[in-house]
Amino acid sequence: MRSETNAGDALPGDGLIRVGAVLFIIGAIATVVTVAPLFLGTDPFPTVVYLVAMLMGVGFLVAAAGVLRSIAAQRRQARESAPSA
């Protein structure tokens, strides 16, 4: 179980989860920035800001891939440590 491992032991998907979280946060901030002109009555931002807002979905997919990779590693580890019948 994860609680029984050392804090320094990183599973294979942990890095992807962290990168995905950072990309998601950057995309979420860009999404708020792109919606702000609607409420402030100003001119819309350039297309680049809308493209950066798409990092939210990319970050979600990267983090999901990290979770799946972590699950696979934990299942593999549990299978190897289980006694053979």
Beta strands, then each sheet from edge to edge (+ up, - down):
end
